[in-house]
Amino acid sequence: MSFAAAIEPLRSANRLGGEKLYEWRLFSREGRPVRASNGVDIAVHASIDDEPGSLDLLLACAGTRDAGKGDAALAKWLRAIARRGTAVGGISLGAYVIANAGLLDGRRCALHWESLAAFSERFPRVRTTSDIFAIDGSRRTCSGGTAALDLMLQLITEREGRALASAVSEQFIHPRIRTTQDPQRMAVQSRLGVANEKLIAAIDLMESGTDEPRAIASIAAAVGLSPRQLERLFDRYLHVRPSHHYLKLRLDRARAMLLQTTKPVLDVAVACGFASASHFSRCYRSAFGHRPRDERAVVTADVRRRAR
């Protein structure tokens, strides 16, 4: 999705502008076609061993978190292009490729919300953000999916003006060009299908992700309700008790951390508001059918398999 969303706005801008405003070339590590995650083989123009020519912008596109890891030749190629003055960035998990080359140190970097924790742990010098895209000097990154469309619409706005960018946006039935401040995730009311303002406010507090979970009574008071009134709202709209919904949010967050980071299980438990490892393990097993350490073991085995 993000690969096509980065190229198609340029093609459309050429058509609507009536002239070749943009050209693009595709590179792969060895110059061979690359198979996308949907099984489609994408032909390329050149390899990293070929002279790249004059480039205004180079975007890395990748779909795995180990993309570019340990690839000294690729990192050298990227750094050489950046030294020429070419703007460099990443779409989808392409930020991993750029970060592995050391080209995002000290820069703001937008990344998909599922990968923020893992990326931040691996690249502590990079200033990650949950914005849909980020522009920091000559670095451009986006969170993936259709966010690549907004990143390229911003590029078209800068170079050709808002009118052409809006026309391109309309061509793709994209009713509003999003800015860096737009959130990645759907609003609570859309995601859960609820419209009650106080219920939405309570869920927002639960999703804030602080290490110390708030008492249900405290959340209720913060949104102007009694605990009993809050329970009735949760039962009416979500058919669950507030405490159960809150626990599920914390467990989902813990699972994402186990899958994406190397933090010890106890650290994950504390970060998600569990008082002890044993309590965390019991809750986790009840929710997912296995212990937290079993989840981590699956990830470790997968990493070793790919390394072979």
C-alpha positions as CSV (number, residue, x, y, z in Angstrom):
1,M,0.0,0.0,0.0
2,S,2.7,2.5,1.0
3,F,4.8,1.8,-2.1
4,A,2.0,2.5,-4.5
5,A,0.8,5.5,-2.4
6,A,4.3,7.1,-2.7
7,I,4.4,6.7,-6.5
8,E,0.9,7.3,-7.7
9,P,0.6,10.9,-6.6
10,L,3.6,11.7,-8.8
11,R,2.1,10.0,-11.8
12,S,-1.2,11.8,-11.2
13,A,0.6,15.2,-10.8
14,N,2.3,14.7,-14.2
15,R,-1.1,13.9,-15.8
16,L,-3.0,16.8,-14.2
17,G,-0.1,19.2,-14.7
18,G,0.1,18.4,-18.4
19,E,3.9,17.9,-18.3
20,K,6.5,15.6,-16.8
21,L,6.9,17.3,-13.4
22,Y,8.3,14.2,-11.7
23,E,10.3,11.1,-12.7
24,W,11.2,8.1,-10.5
25,R,13.6,5.2,-10.6
26,L,13.4,2.0,-8.6
27,F,16.5,0.4,-7.0
28,S,16.8,-2.9,-5.3
29,R,19.8,-4.4,-3.4
30,E,20.9,-6.7,-6.3
31,G,19.0,-5.1,-9.2
32,R,16.6,-8.0,-9.3
33,P,12.8,-7.7,-9.0
34,V,11.5,-7.5,-5.4
35,R,8.5,-9.5,-4.3
36,A,6.1,-7.4,-2.2
37,S,4.2,-8.8,0.8
38,N,1.1,-9.3,-1.4
39,G,3.1,-11.6,-3.7
40,V,3.5,-9.2,-6.6
41,D,6.9,-9.0,-8.2
42,I,8.1,-5.4,-8.8
43,A,10.7,-4.8,-11.5
44,V,13.4,-2.2,-10.8
45,H,15.7,-0.1,-12.9
46,A,19.0,-0.6,-11.2
47,S,21.0,-2.0,-8.2
48,I,23.0,-0.2,-5.5
49,D,26.1,-1.0,-7.5
50,D,24.9,1.2,-10.4
51,E,25.4,5.0,-10.6
52,P,22.2,6.4,-9.1
53,G,22.4,9.6,-11.2
54,S,20.9,12.9,-10.0
55,L,18.3,12.4,-7.3
56,D,16.2,15.0,-5.4
57,L,14.8,12.5,-3.0
58,L,15.5,8.8,-2.1
59,L,12.9,6.9,-0.2
60,A,13.5,3.4,1.2
61,C,10.5,1.1,1.3
62,A,10.6,-2.1,3.4
63,G,8.2,-4.4,5.2
64,T,10.3,-6.0,7.9
65,R,12.1,-4.7,11.0
66,D,15.4,-6.3,10.1
67,A,15.6,-4.4,6.7
68,G,19.1,-3.1,6.1
69,K,20.4,-4.5,9.4
70,G,24.1,-5.5,9.0
71,D,24.2,-4.5,5.4
72,A,27.4,-2.4,5.2
73,A,27.3,-2.0,1.4
74,L,23.7,-0.6,1.5
75,A,24.5,1.7,4.4
76,K,27.6,3.1,2.6
77,W,25.5,3.6,-0.6
78,L,22.8,5.5,1.3
79,R,25.3,7.7,3.2
80,A,27.1,8.6,-0.1
81,I,23.8,9.6,-1.7
82,A,22.9,11.7,1.4
83,R,26.4,13.4,1.2
84,R,25.5,14.5,-2.3
85,G,22.7,16.6,-0.9
86,T,19.9,14.2,-1.8
87,A,17.0,14.2,0.7
88,V,16.6,10.8,2.2
89,G,13.6,9.1,3.9
90,G,11.6,6.0,4.5
91,I,8.1,4.8,4.0
92,S,6.5,1.9,5.9
93,L,9.4,0.2,7.7
94,G,11.9,1.8,5.4
95,A,12.9,4.0,8.3
96,Y,14.7,0.9,9.7
97,V,16.9,1.0,6.5
98,I,17.7,4.6,6.9
99,A,18.3,4.4,10.7
100,N,20.6,1.4,10.2
101,A,22.7,3.6,8.0
102,G,22.9,6.2,10.8
103,L,21.0,8.8,8.8
104,L,18.2,9.4,11.3
105,D,20.3,10.1,14.4
106,G,19.0,13.2,16.1
107,R,16.2,13.5,13.6
108,R,12.4,13.3,14.0
109,C,11.1,10.1,12.5
110,A,7.5,9.0,11.9
111,L,6.7,5.3,12.2
112,H,3.7,3.0,12.3
113,W,2.2,2.9,15.7
114,E,2.7,-0.9,15.9
115,S,6.5,-0.5,15.5
116,L,7.2,2.6,17.6
117,A,8.3,0.7,20.8
118,A,10.6,-1.6,18.9
119,F,12.2,1.1,16.8
120,S,12.7,3.4,19.8
121,E,14.5,0.7,21.7
122,R,16.8,-0.2,18.8
123,F,17.6,3.4,17.8
124,P,17.6,5.6,20.9
125,R,19.3,8.5,19.1
126,V,16.3,8.9,16.8
127,R,13.4,11.1,17.9
128,T,10.4,9.0,17.1
129,T,6.9,10.5,16.7
130,S,3.4,9.1,16.2
131,D,2.7,11.8,13.6
132,I,1.6,10.3,10.2
133,F,4.7,11.8,8.6
134,A,7.6,13.8,9.6
135,I,9.9,16.2,7.8
136,D,13.1,17.1,9.6
137,G,15.5,19.0,7.3
138,S,16.4,16.7,4.5
139,R,14.8,13.6,6.1
140,R,11.3,12.6,5.3
141,T,9.6,9.6,6.9
142,C,6.0,8.4,7.1
143,S,4.1,5.9,9.2
144,G,3.1,3.6,6.3
145,G,-0.1,2.8,4.5
146,T,-1.9,5.7,3.0
147,A,0.3,8.1,5.0
148,A,2.7,7.9,2.1
149,L,0.0,9.6,0.0
150,D,-0.1,12.6,2.4
151,L,3.7,12.8,2.5
152,M,3.9,13.0,-1.3
153,L,1.0,15.5,-1.4
154,Q,3.1,17.7,0.9
155,L,6.0,17.4,-1.5
156,I,3.7,18.4,-4.4
157,T,2.4,21.3,-2.4
158,E,5.9,22.6,-1.7
159,R,7.0,22.3,-5.3
160,E,3.9,23.0,-7.4
161,G,1.4,24.6,-5.0
162,R,-1.6,23.7,-3.1
163,A,-4.0,23.7,-6.1
164,L,-2.3,20.8,-7.9
165,A,-1.9,18.8,-4.6
166,S,-5.6,19.2,-3.9
167,A,-6.4,18.1,-7.5
168,V,-4.2,15.0,-7.0
169,S,-5.9,14.3,-3.7
170,E,-9.3,14.4,-5.2
171,Q,-8.3,12.1,-8.0
172,F,-7.7,9.4,-5.3
173,I,-11.0,10.1,-3.5
174,H,-8.9,11.5,-0.6
175,P,-11.1,14.2,0.7
176,R,-8.6,16.0,3.0
177,I,-4.8,16.3,2.8
178,R,-3.6,15.4,6.3
179,T,-0.9,17.2,8.1
180,T,1.9,16.0,10.4
181,Q,-0.4,16.7,13.4
182,D,-3.1,14.2,12.3
183,P,-3.3,11.1,14.4
184,Q,-2.4,7.7,12.9
185,R,-5.2,5.8,14.6
186,M,-8.9,6.2,14.2
187,A,-10.7,8.2,16.8
188,V,-12.2,6.1,19.7
189,Q,-15.8,6.8,18.5
190,S,-15.0,5.4,15.0
191,R,-12.9,2.5,16.3
192,L,-15.4,1.3,18.9
193,G,-18.6,2.6,17.4
194,V,-19.6,4.8,20.4
195,A,-20.6,8.4,20.5
196,N,-21.1,9.1,24.2
197,E,-18.6,11.9,25.1
198,K,-18.0,10.9,28.7
199,L,-17.4,7.3,27.7
200,I,-14.9,8.4,25.0
201,A,-13.1,10.6,27.5
202,A,-12.8,7.7,29.9
203,I,-11.4,5.4,27.3
204,D,-8.9,8.1,26.2
205,L,-7.6,8.2,29.8
206,M,-7.3,4.4,29.8
207,E,-5.4,4.5,26.5
208,S,-2.9,7.1,27.7
209,G,-0.5,4.2,28.5
210,T,1.0,5.4,31.8
211,D,3.0,3.0,33.9
212,E,0.7,3.5,36.9
213,P,-2.9,2.5,36.0
214,R,-5.6,4.8,37.4
215,A,-8.3,3.6,39.6
216,I,-11.7,3.3,37.9
217,A,-13.1,5.7,40.5
218,S,-10.4,8.2,39.6
219,I,-11.2,7.9,35.9
220,A,-14.9,8.2,36.6
221,A,-14.4,11.4,38.6
222,A,-12.1,12.8,35.9
223,V,-14.9,12.7,33.4
224,G,-17.6,13.9,35.8
225,L,-19.3,10.5,36.6
226,S,-19.7,8.2,39.6
227,P,-18.1,4.7,39.3
228,R,-21.6,3.2,39.0
229,Q,-22.5,5.6,36.2
230,L,-19.3,4.8,34.3
231,E,-20.1,1.0,34.7
232,R,-23.5,1.5,33.2
233,L,-22.0,3.3,30.2
234,F,-19.5,0.6,29.6
235,D,-22.2,-2.1,29.9
236,R,-24.6,-0.3,27.6
237,Y,-22.2,0.5,24.8
238,L,-19.4,-2.1,25.1
239,H,-21.0,-4.9,27.1
240,V,-18.1,-5.1,29.5
241,R,-17.0,-3.7,32.8
242,P,-14.6,-0.7,32.9
243,S,-12.0,-2.7,34.7
244,H,-12.1,-5.5,32.1
245,H,-11.7,-3.1,29.2
246,Y,-8.8,-1.4,31.0
247,L,-7.1,-4.7,31.6
248,K,-7.5,-5.7,28.0
249,L,-5.9,-2.4,26.9
250,R,-2.9,-3.0,29.2
251,L,-2.5,-6.6,28.1
252,D,-2.6,-5.6,24.4
253,R,0.1,-3.0,25.1
254,A,2.2,-5.6,26.9
255,R,1.8,-8.1,24.1
256,A,3.0,-5.5,21.6
257,M,6.1,-4.8,23.8
258,L,6.9,-8.5,24.1
259,L,6.7,-9.0,20.3
260,Q,8.5,-5.8,19.3
261,T,11.1,-5.2,22.0
262,T,13.7,-7.1,24.0
263,K,12.7,-5.7,27.4
264,P,12.6,-8.3,30.2
265,V,9.2,-9.7,31.0
266,L,9.3,-8.0,34.4
267,D,10.0,-4.6,32.8
268,V,7.1,-5.1,30.5
269,A,4.8,-5.9,33.4
270,V,5.8,-2.8,35.3
271,A,5.5,-0.6,32.2
272,C,2.0,-1.8,31.7
273,G,0.9,-1.3,35.3
274,F,1.1,-4.8,36.8
275,A,2.3,-4.9,40.4
276,S,4.1,-8.3,40.1
277,A,5.3,-10.7,37.4
278,S,3.1,-13.5,38.7
279,H,0.0,-11.3,38.5
280,F,1.0,-10.2,35.0
281,S,1.6,-13.8,33.9
282,R,-1.8,-15.0,35.3
283,C,-3.7,-12.2,33.5
284,Y,-1.7,-12.7,30.3
285,R,-2.4,-16.5,30.2
286,S,-6.1,-16.0,30.8
287,A,-6.3,-13.5,27.9
288,F,-4.0,-15.2,25.4
289,G,-3.8,-18.8,26.4
290,H,0.0,-18.8,27.2
291,R,2.5,-17.1,29.4
292,P,4.4,-13.9,28.5
293,R,7.7,-15.7,28.4
294,D,6.2,-18.2,25.9
295,E,5.3,-15.2,23.7
296,R,8.9,-14.0,23.9
297,A,10.2,-17.5,23.1
298,V,8.2,-17.6,19.8
299,V,9.7,-14.2,18.8
300,T,13.3,-15.4,19.7
301,A,12.8,-18.6,17.7
302,D,11.6,-16.7,14.7
303,V,14.6,-14.3,14.8
304,R,17.0,-17.3,14.9
305,R,15.2,-19.0,12.0
306,R,15.4,-15.9,9.8
307,A,19.1,-15.5,10.8
308,R,19.8,-19.0,9.4
